[in-house]
Amino acid sequence: MPSSRQRSSANAIPTVSLNEKILKECNDLYTEKEKGLVRIASGLGLDLLAPRKKITVLLLGNHSAGKSSFINWYVEEHVQKTGVAIETQGFTFVTSGRKRESLTGNATLHLYPHFKSLQDLEGVVDYLTTEISTSKQKKFSLVTFVDTPGLVDGDMKYSFDVDHSILWLGNLADLIFVFFDPIGQALCKRTLNIVEKLNEKHGDRMRFYLSKADTAGQESDRQKVLMQITQELCKRPGLNKAGFEMQTIYIPTLLDKPAKCANQIEDVCVQIEKTINQTIQNTLNTLEKDCEKIARLVDHKLAVNGEASSHNLRARIKGFFCVFVGSLLPFVLLTNFLASSSAQGTLEGLVGKEVSRKLHIFAGPVEKMWTSIPSQYHFHTLIGMLVFSLLLLLIAKLFSRQKPTLSRKQKKLLLDQRAFVQGYVKGQKDQLYREYLEQSVGSHDFDPSN
């Protein structure tokens, strides 16, 4: 059997599995500073969340249900205290990392930005910790366990709203394991109430286990316990559903004792691995959908910009026409005045006889129209023409209002971003999908056209 020093050094080897690599590279495609999808989408008014690099497994149950013991067994390291006393009084994140470390609440929220809103729940941050382990056992490098406070009935008081906090964490968990202890506290009402509320929204993520099944006595005793728990669960409308399943698990020991009951704890590991695989597929699918969202937003912005450019061209033409007509009337009046006999001498002195004669010929029709109007209406006509001219200039200002358009630099940036997302990012997604699938099928099974 290897020594603890040998096992520790083996755990410290920085080996990265293919699935771990895929999730990390997907996360990098979102978070890269210059060309990450989060940054590109933000510039387009779209909020994107980078996918997590690990799945989150929330463990809940009554006091002494074996949650912490299960984590220690899975990690193969004693990271969580276990015992009869209520050891877990807050929330503990257990995750893999480069070295063994314990983090406080604020450091935990910096490590997990997805859980930052926990700080809005009064008192939770003070009871929030993270245990980082170097273990590489099973699929631990792709899992973050969240150990919750042991739940008890009666006058037990918590330093924060434990029910609301668990329900909030359930919204972000990929799996929710509910552990029922066969001795004493199996039917804790507080546990059942929370389970029922979680099941309303996240029934597909929930798995039920009879923990410490080897302590339940003979097979007949164990069946009675299972029946009792199942009956209590099914009394609640939200939990009374077809296909309800509760597996029996217990922590295996090194002692060579004959098994009293079937231990389905390895099935828990299989469930975790299935969820990891499903998360990878969902992440890759979401990556493609987000690329399409960005491309559609770019196309929409360019289409809106094209419409704005066309609108601005029509506005300029309408505005120019109104300005031309509005300016023409004062010009006609001025021409009529200068060509009149009273201003003839002054005009000849300014521009000469020849120019004055030509202007008089040009203004002849205008003067004839003006003289056709009765003299008593000249003033009214003049005022009307000036008002009409001002009205046309005002209309010209309204018609010539323009919509904002993109500069050439902005259009080029959008086109570059679209090409990058549709070309490079989707190409990376296709390559990662291929690498993921090649774990299950051979490369010869792929369509060459893809």
PyMOL commands that set and color helices and strands:
alter all, ss='L'
color gray80, all
select helices_A, chain A and resi 4-11+18-31+37-43+67-75+105-111+113-120+125-127+140-142+162-172+189-205+213-215+219-234+265-339+341-351+353-362+364-372+375-399+408-437+443-445
alter helices_A, ss='H'
color red, helices_A
select strands_A, chain A and resi 55-61+91-96+101-103+128-133+143-147+175-180+206-210+246-248
alter strands_A, ss='S'
color yellow, strands_A
deselect
rebuild
show_as cartoon
